[in-house]
Amino acid sequence: MWKIEEQHSRAWYFQRLKRHFSELVRLAVPATCMRIGLMLLAIVDTAMVGHYATKHLAWLNLANTGIMSFALVVGIGLMTGVLIYTANAYGQENYRECGRVWRRTIPYTLCVGVVMIAVIWPASFWLSLLGQNPQEAERAGRITQLLLLSVPGHLLFLNCSMFLEGIKRPSIGFYAMIIANIINVCANYALIYGHYGAPEMGAEGSAIATTIVRWSMAMTLMAYIWYAPSIRHTYFVREKTGQSWADWADQRQMGYASGVSMAAEVAAFSGLTIFAGWIGIVELAAQGVLYQLLGVPFVVAVAIGIASSVRTGISFSRGDKTDTILASVSGIILAFCVTGLIATVGTIWLHPILTLFTDDPHILDVFTPLSLLLLLCIIFDTGQATVSNILRGFKETWWPTTMQILSFMGVMMPTSYVLSIPLGMGFKGLVIGTLAGVIMSWILQILRFFWLLR
């Protein structure tokens, strides 16, 4: 497997590490900013609904983390091949193929969105089947249906933004995200609280605002790609691909593996939301806040992990063992430093951060004793996300997926259930179960990493 195993000087190691870190920062910063912008939309929704009413926050959380997050993350996974295959074609200066990747995936993206709407539309039924009481299931179900209308638009936006990242124009998606966040705040203010002559709708108003924003983002990027001369004439995006379904099966296969991997983690967190709903309304609302607290450092780690997989893949494809190790370790160290800093600041300023989401003293009281556990959750969750992406740089497809399924479905969910409900630990049991799952995922993937370097 390894073609190059040379001895190198200390100066060489220093230069290669410097090169890897600089490239990681260059690749990861735009991707991180765009993904944090996506997270910020959800954080603003949670915060504004949380200050409206705790019950509405619980319903929104049940809709988002109980069902919608699963659908959206699976969709993101299925779109992963767009970025990888666009970037590969761009690196080979095959610009026509870049356009083909985007064009052929548009109908696929819309079909995925429509199928998700059809499957999830009876949301109240699914939530009742998962043990939620009829009132909570009904209210969260209506919110879910409103959010479902945004799914095709959200996936179209991701498709377009991944294409733009692949041709090294990530700033376009970032600018669109800035405008989207401004629109989201204004729409939420109107529809949640009933300002500017709009009806006061609470969580349902937030869902309508989200749908408007997601479709606006999708149409903005679609129009840019379709009409911008520098893209239209360079990448031939208006040209028919002339490819059959079988011609791009490898791209979809990559998406299937990534989708299953992401689905395992989100399904586990969705399960924890269901458990929180069984415990009580405060715990359900608190679980939604926890999901947002873990979300920002997680997307930072994913962006660094994706950049690391690119650097690792380049060295691995050359068969250069030493440089592959340096590229991988650089990503792990950068992710640990950045997310560790975020986690530490979040722990120190936990109370002020929580007040951004809610002023309910019961929710604040639930979180206060758990700051150390939250710190560990963030560090290990971001660590396992980074290593998982680095493993894909070794052309690993199903091993990371299998290990995450084992960790999240086999460890996180049962541990959380046993601790929180039969043993009566409540929300603390959910947090401990989460920590157990992410630690297991981190251990398994680190072991796989060392196995590949043997």
Secondary structure, DSSP 8 states (H G I E B T S, - for coil): --SB-----HHHHHHHHHHHHHHHHHHHHHHHHHHHHHHHHHHHHHHHHHHH-HHHHHHHHHHIIIIIHHHHHHHHHHHHHHHHHHHHHHHTT-HHHHHHHHHHHHHHHHHHHHHHHHHHS-HHHHHHHTT--HHHHHHHHHHHHHHHTTHHHHHHHHHHHHHHHHTT-HHHHHHHHHHHHHHHHHHHHHHHHT-TT----THHHHHHHHHHHHHHHHHHHHHHHHH-HHHHHHH-TTS-----GGGGHHHHHHHHHHHHHHHHHHHHHHHHHHHHHHH-HHHHHHHHHHHHHHHHHHHHHHHHHHHHHHHHHHHHHHTBHHHHHHHHHHHHHHHHHHHHHHHHHHHHTHHHHHHHH---HHHHHHHGGGHHHHHHHHHHHHHHHHHHHHHHHTT--SHHHHHHHHHIIIIIHHHHHHHHTTT--THHHHHHHHHHHHHHHHHHHHHHHHHHT-
